[in-house]
Amino acid sequence: TFPNILANPNLGIAVGMASSICSFNLAELCEATAQYIKDDTVDLCEVLSAPDFSTGGELIYSRKDLEQIYKTGRGSVKLRAKYRYDKKDNCIEVYEIPYTTNIEAIVDKIIALVKAGKIKDITDVRDESDRNGLKITIDLKRGTNVELLVHKLFAMTPLSDSFSCNFNVLIDGFPMVLGINKLLGHWIRFRKECVVRRTCYDLK
């Protein structure tokens, strides 16, 4: 009943083919689809502001990047974790991470960097996620320059990553790489066929 291929992230690989489709906000996606039905020349960038990943994080992109993804189905956006600094306990709390990684990979990478001596300002790192949400706690040494350390972590760990888009889908049994406009066009055609078929059965 809605183009859920664009509402949920889809990552897949097969013989000679791969697909990587980012997710979008459901409300924005439905509004964009409704506007596209009324006018297929609508600027989707104005309605579908950007991808929306379930694990949160900051999305770093330009209008040019989005236009390329929306038009061709290929391109990439950069994802970055969200954090806060707890001055009282002298620690960094990461509460949103890129969709492309997981807590274990982040913790393991930080531990490896500390053991290798590449980062010397961290005394401990642990997963404190619970029913209230995700949280990775990074304890710091006294006098640590927090901004500089976070910059290093973004550069050297999966706390910053990119999502490469490849909207490769099967249309009538044939693989095609399509932009969002064409994906919505094919979905609308499919829905019309469903509605017409159901109406025919009702009439019988």
C-alpha positions in Angstrom: 0.0 0.0 0.0 3.0 2.3 0.1 6.5 2.1 -1.6 8.1 0.2 1.4 11.3 -0.5 -0.7 12.2 3.1 0.1 11.0 3.0 3.7 13.3 0.2 4.9 17.0 -0.1 4.2 17.7 -2.9 1.7 21.2 -4.4 1.4 21.7 -7.4 -0.8 24.1 -9.2 -3.1 23.7 -11.9 -5.7 25.6 -13.4 -8.6 26.9 -10.4 -10.6 24.6 -8.0 -8.8 24.4 -5.9 -5.6 21.8 -3.6 -4.2 22.0 -0.9 -1.5 18.9 1.2 -0.9 18.8 3.7 1.9 15.7 4.3 4.0 13.5 7.4 4.0 11.1 8.9 6.6 7.7 7.3 6.1 5.7 10.5 6.4 7.9 12.3 3.9 7.9 9.3 1.6 4.1 9.1 1.5 3.8 12.9 1.0 6.4 12.7 -1.9 4.5 9.9 -3.5 1.2 11.7 -3.3 2.8 14.8 -4.9 4.4 12.7 -7.6 1.1 11.1 -8.5 -0.3 14.6 -9.0 2.7 16.0 -10.8 5.6 13.7 -12.0 7.8 16.7 -12.5 7.8 17.6 -8.7 11.2 18.3 -7.2 11.5 15.4 -4.7 14.4 17.1 -2.9 11.9 19.6 -1.6 9.6 17.0 -0.1 11.9 14.1 0.6 14.6 16.0 2.5 17.2 13.3 3.0 17.6 9.6 3.9 16.4 8.6 7.4 18.2 5.7 9.1 16.8 3.7 12.0 19.9 4.0 14.1 20.0 7.8 13.9 23.2 9.7 13.7 24.1 12.8 11.7 23.8 12.9 8.0 26.3 14.9 6.1 25.5 15.7 2.5 25.0 18.4 -0.1 22.1 19.1 -2.3 24.2 18.0 -5.3 24.7 14.6 -3.6 21.0 14.1 -3.1 20.1 15.2 -6.6 22.5 12.6 -8.0 21.0 9.8 -5.8 17.4 10.8 -6.5 18.1 11.0 -10.3 20.4 8.1 -10.9 20.0 5.7 -7.9 23.8 6.0 -7.3 25.8 8.1 -4.9 26.8 8.2 -1.2 26.1 10.1 2.0 28.3 10.3 5.1 27.0 9.2 8.5 28.4 10.3 11.8 27.6 9.3 15.4 26.0 11.7 17.8 27.6 12.2 21.2 27.5 14.3 24.4 30.3 15.1 26.8 29.6 14.5 30.5 31.8 17.0 32.3 31.0 15.7 35.7 32.1 12.1 35.0 34.7 13.2 32.4 33.4 10.8 29.7 31.9 10.9 26.2 28.5 9.2 25.7 27.7 8.1 22.2 23.9 7.7 21.8 23.4 7.3 18.0 25.6 5.5 15.6 25.8 5.1 11.8 23.5 2.5 10.3 26.5 0.8 8.6 28.1 -0.3 11.8 27.3 -1.7 15.3 28.3 -1.3 18.9 30.7 -4.2 19.0 32.7 -3.0 15.9 33.0 0.5 17.4 34.1 -0.7 20.9 36.6 -3.3 19.4 38.2 -0.6 17.1 38.6 1.9 20.0 40.2 -0.8 22.2 42.6 -1.8 19.3 43.6 1.9 18.8 44.3 2.3 22.6 46.3 -0.9 22.7 48.3 0.2 19.7 49.1 3.5 21.4 47.4 5.5 18.6 45.0 7.1 21.1 46.2 7.8 24.6 43.4 9.8 26.2 41.0 7.0 26.8 41.0 4.9 30.0 38.0 2.7 29.4 35.2 2.1 26.8 32.1 0.0 27.4 28.6 -0.7 26.1 26.0 0.7 28.5 22.9 0.3 26.2 19.7 -0.7 28.0 15.9 -0.4 27.5 16.3 3.4 27.5 18.4 3.3 24.4 21.9 2.9 22.9 24.9 4.2 24.8 28.6 3.7 24.4 30.6 5.3 27.3 34.2 6.4 26.8 36.1 7.4 29.9 38.8 10.0 29.5 42.0 11.0 31.2 42.1 14.4 33.0 42.9 17.3 30.8 41.8 15.6 27.6 41.0 17.9 24.7 37.5 16.4 23.9 37.0 18.0 20.5 40.4 16.8 19.3 39.8 13.3 20.6 36.3 13.1 18.9 37.9 14.3 15.7 40.4 11.4 15.9 37.6 8.9 16.7 35.6 10.1 13.7 38.7 9.7 11.5 39.9 6.4 12.8 36.8 4.4 13.9 33.3 3.4 12.4 31.8 6.3 14.4 32.0 8.0 11.0 31.2 6.1 7.9 29.5 6.4 4.5 26.5 4.7 2.9 26.9 4.0 -0.8 23.6 3.9 -2.7 23.0 1.5 -5.5 19.2 1.3 -6.2 19.4 -1.9 -8.2 15.9 -3.5 -8.3 14.0 -6.1 -10.3 11.4 -4.6 -12.6 9.3 -7.3 -14.4 12.1 -9.8 -13.8 14.9 -7.5 -15.1 17.5 -5.8 -13.0 17.6 -2.0 -13.3 19.3 0.8 -11.4 16.7 3.5 -11.0 16.4 6.9 -9.4 13.6 7.7 -6.9 11.4 9.2 -9.6 11.4 6.1 -11.8 11.0 3.8 -8.7 7.9 5.7 -7.7 6.6 5.6 -11.3 6.9 1.8 -11.4 5.3 1.5 -7.9 2.4 3.6 -9.0 1.9 1.4 -12.1 1.9 -1.6 -9.8 -0.7 -0.1 -7.5 -2.9 0.8 -10.4 -2.8 -2.8 -11.6 -3.7 -4.0 -8.0 -6.6 -1.6 -7.7 -8.0 -2.4 -11.1 -7.6 -6.2 -10.5 -9.4 -5.9 -7.1 -12.2 -3.8 -8.7 -12.7 -6.4 -11.4 -13.0 -9.2 -8.8 -15.5 -7.1 -6.7 -17.7 -6.6 -9.8 -17.7 -10.4 -10.4 
